[in-house]
C-alpha cells in the first residue's frame, strides 16, 4: 500500500481546518488573516490534487469495494462518494472565481460566490477524509 492516500487524507483534513479558520477570521473582521489562510487552504488543496493524481497515475484508480462488506456500508460509501466527486469538480472553477474576485477587490461579487464555495469546499474536504477511512480502514477494505 502506498502512503499517498494517507497524505491525501491529511491534506484534506488540513484544508478543512484552514477553511474553518478562514471563516472564523472573516467573521471577526481579521481580513488579512482570512486572506492568508484562504490562500494557504488553496495551496494545501492544490497539493492534495497533485498527490491524488500522482497516486492514481502510479497505482490506478481504486474502485474495488469488496463484495463481502455489508450492503449498508457499500451504499453509504457510494452515497458519500458520488456527491463528493461531483462537487469536487464543481468547486475548482468556483475557487478560481472566488480568488480572482478577491484579487480584483470585487468584494460584493467575491462574497456572493465565497459563501457557496466555502460550503462545497468544506463538504468535499470532510467527505474526502471519510472516504479515505472507509476505503482503507473499514470493512470495505478487508
C-alpha positions as CSV (number, residue, x, y, z in Angstrom):
1,X,0.0,0.0,0.0
2,X,1.2,3.4,-0.9
3,X,1.5,6.3,1.6
4,X,-0.2,8.8,-0.8
5,X,-3.8,8.1,0.3
6,X,-2.8,8.9,3.9
7,X,-1.1,12.1,2.7
8,X,-4.3,12.9,0.7
9,X,-6.4,12.4,3.8
10,X,-4.1,14.6,5.9
11,X,-4.1,17.4,3.3
12,X,-7.9,17.2,3.2
13,X,-8.1,17.5,6.9
14,X,-5.7,20.4,6.9
15,X,-7.8,22.1,4.2
16,X,-10.9,21.6,6.4
17,X,-9.1,23.2,9.4
18,X,-7.8,26.1,7.3
19,X,-11.3,26.7,5.8
20,X,-12.8,26.9,9.3
21,X,-10.1,29.3,10.5
22,X,-10.6,31.4,7.4
23,X,-14.3,31.5,8.2
24,X,-13.6,32.5,11.8
25,X,-11.2,35.2,10.7
26,X,-13.6,36.8,8.3
27,X,-16.4,36.7,10.8
28,X,-14.2,38.5,13.3
29,X,-13.0,41.1,10.9
30,X,-9.5,39.9,10.5
31,X,-9.3,40.3,6.7
32,X,-5.5,39.8,6.3
33,X,-5.5,36.6,8.4
34,X,-8.5,35.5,6.4
35,X,-6.8,36.1,3.1
36,X,-3.6,34.4,4.2
37,X,-5.5,31.4,5.5
38,X,-7.6,31.0,2.3
39,X,-4.5,31.2,0.1
40,X,-2.9,28.6,2.3
41,X,-6.0,26.4,2.0
42,X,-5.8,26.8,-1.8
43,X,-2.2,25.7,-1.7
44,X,-3.0,22.7,0.5
45,X,-5.9,21.7,-1.7
46,X,-3.6,22.0,-4.7
47,X,-1.0,19.8,-3.1
48,X,-3.8,17.3,-2.4
49,X,-4.8,17.3,-6.1
50,X,-1.2,16.7,-7.2
51,X,-0.8,13.8,-4.7
52,X,-4.2,12.4,-5.7
53,X,-3.4,12.5,-9.4
54,X,0.1,11.1,-8.8
55,X,-1.4,8.2,-6.8
56,X,-3.9,7.3,-9.4
57,X,-1.3,7.7,-12.2
58,X,1.1,5.4,-10.3
59,X,-1.3,2.9,-8.9
60,X,-4.5,3.1,-10.9
61,X,-8.0,4.1,-9.7
62,X,-9.0,2.2,-6.5
63,X,-12.6,1.3,-7.3
64,X,-12.8,-2.1,-5.7
65,X,-15.4,-2.2,-2.9
66,X,-15.2,-5.8,-1.6
67,X,-18.4,-7.8,-2.0
68,X,-18.2,-9.2,1.5
69,X,-18.7,-5.8,3.0
70,X,-22.1,-5.2,4.5
71,X,-24.6,-3.7,2.0
72,X,-25.4,-0.8,4.2
73,X,-21.6,0.1,4.2
74,X,-21.3,-0.1,0.5
75,X,-24.4,2.0,-0.1
76,X,-23.3,4.6,2.5
77,X,-19.9,4.7,0.8
78,X,-21.5,5.3,-2.6
79,X,-23.9,7.9,-1.2
80,X,-20.9,9.8,0.1
81,X,-18.6,9.2,-2.9
82,X,-20.9,10.4,-5.8
83,X,-21.7,13.8,-4.4
84,X,-18.1,14.2,-3.3
85,X,-16.8,13.6,-6.8
86,X,-19.4,15.8,-8.5
87,X,-18.8,18.7,-6.1
88,X,-15.0,18.3,-6.2
89,X,-15.3,19.0,-10.0
90,X,-17.7,21.9,-9.4
91,X,-15.6,23.6,-6.7
92,X,-12.5,24.0,-8.8
93,X,-13.9,26.9,-11.0
94,X,-15.7,28.3,-8.0
95,X,-12.4,28.5,-6.0
96,X,-10.8,30.2,-9.0
97,X,-13.6,32.8,-9.4
98,X,-13.6,33.4,-5.6
99,X,-9.8,34.1,-5.5
100,X,-10.0,36.1,-8.7
101,X,-12.7,38.4,-7.3
102,X,-10.7,38.8,-4.1
103,X,-7.6,39.6,-6.1
104,X,-9.5,42.3,-8.0
105,X,-11.0,43.5,-4.7
106,X,-14.5,43.0,-6.1
107,X,-15.8,42.3,-2.6
108,X,-19.5,42.2,-3.4
109,X,-19.2,39.5,-6.1
110,X,-16.4,37.8,-4.1
111,X,-18.8,37.4,-1.1
112,X,-21.6,36.1,-3.4
113,X,-19.5,33.2,-4.6
114,X,-17.4,32.8,-1.5
115,X,-20.3,31.5,0.6
116,X,-21.4,28.6,-1.6
117,X,-17.7,27.9,-2.5
118,X,-16.9,27.6,1.2
119,X,-19.8,25.2,1.9
120,X,-18.9,23.0,-1.1
121,X,-15.1,23.1,-0.4
122,X,-15.7,22.2,3.3
123,X,-18.1,19.3,2.3
124,X,-15.5,17.9,-0.1
125,X,-12.7,18.2,2.4
126,X,-14.7,16.4,5.1
127,X,-16.0,13.7,2.9
128,X,-12.6,13.2,1.4
129,X,-11.3,12.2,4.9
130,X,-14.4,10.0,5.4
131,X,-13.9,8.3,2.1
132,X,-10.3,7.6,2.9
133,X,-11.2,5.9,6.2
134,X,-14.0,3.9,4.5
135,X,-11.6,2.7,1.8
136,X,-8.5,2.0,3.9
137,X,-9.7,1.4,7.5
138,X,-13.2,-0.1,7.4
139,X,-14.8,-3.4,6.4
140,X,-14.9,-2.1,2.8
141,X,-11.1,-2.6,2.7
142,X,-10.8,-6.0,4.3
